[in-house]
């Protein structure tokens, strides 16, 4: 099983660094397809595995001035609050509902990336509405992290770009840093529920961390519009794969 684990981690880590996400959006369906994990096991394993690549990628973005520390802190507060709720829903909802919630989130993200052209420049203009919006974004990220095993970057990055007017690289770096506390909180909840697979998570996380270095390098090399279209195409591929896969109605 070691080779599929390394491959899943490498793919997830590449996209983590390139797109500013945890990588769970691709690792979860790959674990379901290649390792025959159900949604719950895949989500819990992914949530722990995304922490190393997110931390390493965030440090690289930060080294090049592409992280808004205040925004990341505000988002993280909301994420910490939302992640336990998502982890609770993970144990309560049927696998069919989990699959279609995941698909809906991916589809919305793909459409957003196609419609909104990202820019390299752009910073946050702070105010009461901005702060409240960042907290709400964090809560949503946290729920997604606990529920679906993703860092929430698949929502945070396009929202930061389209709604808050943040540059694409700054959005990616900020998203990566902000998702780490929520992923840790969600993993703690999953640990108490006995859902975490330590060996699988460690193997995937190590491979993901290494490949995230390549992803960050590509993020600064590829034009923002091309990166957005590539991301949208990847999400659509995952959507098709998951829509065709049958799961038991209860788990």
Residue, then its C-alpha position, 0 to 999 in steps of 0.5 A: x500500500x505504500x506506493x499508492x499512499x506516496x502517490x496520493x501525497x505527492x499529487x495532493x502536495x503539488x496542488x497544495x503548493x500550486x493552488x494554496x489549498x490543503x490538497x484534501x480535495x484531491x486526496x480524499x477522492x484518490x483515497x476512496x478510489x485507490x485505497x477503497x476508503x469510505x468518505x469518513x476514513x478518507x476525510x479524517x486521514x486527509x485532514x491530518x495529512x494536509x498539515x505538513x504541506x500547508x505549513x511548508x507551503x505557507x512558510x515559502x509564500x510568507x518568505x516572499x511576502x505573500x501572506x496577510x498575517x492579520x487576515x490569516x489570524x482572523x480566518x483561523x479564529x473562525x476556522x477553529x470554531x467551525x471545524x469541530x462542527x464539521x467533524x461532528x457532522x462527519x459522524x452524523x451525516x450519511x455517506x451519500x450526503x457527504x459525497x454530494x456536499x463535496x461535489x457541490x462545493x467543488x462545482x461552485x469553486x470551479x465556476x468561480x475560478x472560471x468567471x473571476x479573473x485573478x490578479x497578481x496585485x491587490x491587498x485587503x482594505x480593513x473595516x468592520x465588514x471585512x473583519x466579519x467577512x473573514x470570520x465567516x469565511x473561517x467558519x466555513x473553512x472549518x466546517x469543510x475541514x471537519x466535514x470533508x477532510x479538506x483545508x478549506x482553501x478550495x473556498x478561501x482562495x477564490x473568495x479572497x480573490x473575488x470578494x475581498x479583492x486580494x491578489x492570487x498569490x497573497x490569497x494562496x499564502x494567506x489561505x495556507x496559513x489560516x487552514x492549519x489551526x482548523x486542521x489541527x482542531x478537526x484532527x483532535x476531534x477525529x482522534x477522540x472519535x477513533x477515525x484517524x489512521x496514523x500510518x496512512x496520514x504520516x506517509x501521505x503527509x510526508x510525500x505531500x510536504x516534499x511535493x508542495x515545494x514544486x507546487x509553490x515554485x510553479x505558482x510563482x511561475x504560471x500566469x494567474x489566469x492559466x493557473x485558475x483554468x487549470x484548477x477549474x479543470x482539475x476540479x471538474x475531473x474530480x466532480x465527474x469521478x465522484x459523481x459516478x462512484x456509488x456509495x452506501x446510503x448509510x455508514 
